[in-house]
Amino acid sequence: MTESFVKLNDGWNAQPNAPEPQVLFSEDALLLTFDLNAFQYPTFKEGQRATLRFTNCSRFRLGAPNDEGWYAEYYGDNTRAPWGDFYELSDPSIGNFDSDWRVGPAPSAPQPQRHFLFHLRDDTFECHAADWSIAFHTK
């Protein structure tokens, strides 16, 4: 893996089979809620959820590639982020997979925006936002 992908998740990731992602807006933030991986991280209970909060999010997408597209080397080379992890991309030529981007809750957010990428089972989540945080829900 190259320095273009900076792994952000430590001690958690999404449930590998059916993370059930949901996107909501809260003022200038985008919220991505998903099931946590209790198989790999036994500190979490099965069905426990977390929410990633992206502040000053100008745009986002939740769509292709899914896991099959990822394994078929959707990136077009061997420089791809490992499956199931959450990253910040530092190379602007990577990511921005499809044209299914949507306007975020802060479309005129000031620059610079950071580019985040999270591979889920049936989708890939990307967004451009100023920052992120995570909250773990109690079961």
N, C-alpha and C positions, 0 to 999 in steps of 0.2 A: 504494500500500500504506500502511496506517496504522501507527502506532506500536504497535499491538497485537501485531505480529509482529516479533520481534528475530531476525535471521538469525544463526545460529551457525557455519555451515560457511564456511570460507575456504580456498580452494585444493583443495577436494575436494567430491565429492558421490557419490551412488549411481549405479551403472551404469544407464543409462536404459531398457534393454530387459528385462533379466532379472537383477535384483540378488540374487536368491536369499536373502532375509532369513531368519535363524534367530534364535530367542529362546531363551536359556538363563538359568538362575539360578546365581549364585555367592555364597554366604553372603547378605548383605543387598543384593546388587546384581543388577540385571538386565543381561544382555549381549545386544545386538543386533548380529549379524554380517551383513555384506552385501558384495557385489562393488562395487568402486570404479569410477568413471567414467574409464577410460583414454582415451576419445575426446576428452573436453574437457580432461583433465589428463594430458598425456603423461608426467609424472613417474611415473605408475603404469603397471604392466604389465597387459595384458588378463588378467582372472581374478584379479587381486590383491584381497584382502579387507581389511576393516577391522572393528573392533569398537567400538561405542559402549557405554560402561559407565555405568549409571545407579545411583548410590548411594542407599540408603534408599528404594527404589522401593516405593510403596504399592499402585499399580495401573497396569495397562497394557492396551493393545489393539493388535492387528494385524489390520486388516480394511478395510471400506469407508470412504471411497470409493476406487475405483481411478482410473486416469487418465481413464477415460471419465466417471465421476461428477464428477471435478474439473472437466473441461472443460464439463460440463453445469451448472456453477455450483452445486455441492453446498452451498456455504456460504449460498446464498440471497441473496447480494448480490455486489457487485463488490469487496468487501474480503476478498480471499483471498490466501494466501501463494503466491508463484510455485511452479510445479511443480518437484519434485526437490530442494528445499533443506530444511535442518534448522533449526527455529525454536524459540524459547521464546515462549509466548503470555502476554501480560500482562493480557488481558481475559478474565475468567472466563466470559463469555457466548459465547466463540468456542471451537470445537472440541467435545470430548466428543460426537463424532458419533453413535455408536450405543450400544446397550445391551450390546455384547459386551465390556465391560471385564472383566478378570480380576484377581484378587488378586495383588499382586507379592510378592517375597521378603521385604519388610519391611512387612506390612500395618498395623502399628501405629507406623509411622515418625512421628517428631515433626514437627510443623508448623514453619515453613511448607514446603510442597511446591511445587516449580516444575512448570509444565505444558510438556512438550516435544512437538513435532509434526514428523514426518518423512514427506514424501510419497515413496512408492516407486511403481514402475510398476503393480503389481497390488494394492497395499495402501497404507493409511496407517497409520503407527505413531504412537501417542500414549502418553505415560506421565506419571505424577506422581512426582517424585523430588526428592531434595535437591540433587543436582548431577550433572554428566556429565563424561566424558573420552573421548578417542578413542585407539585404538592401531591403527597400520597394520601389517598382516602382511607379511612378506617372501614373495615368490612362490616 
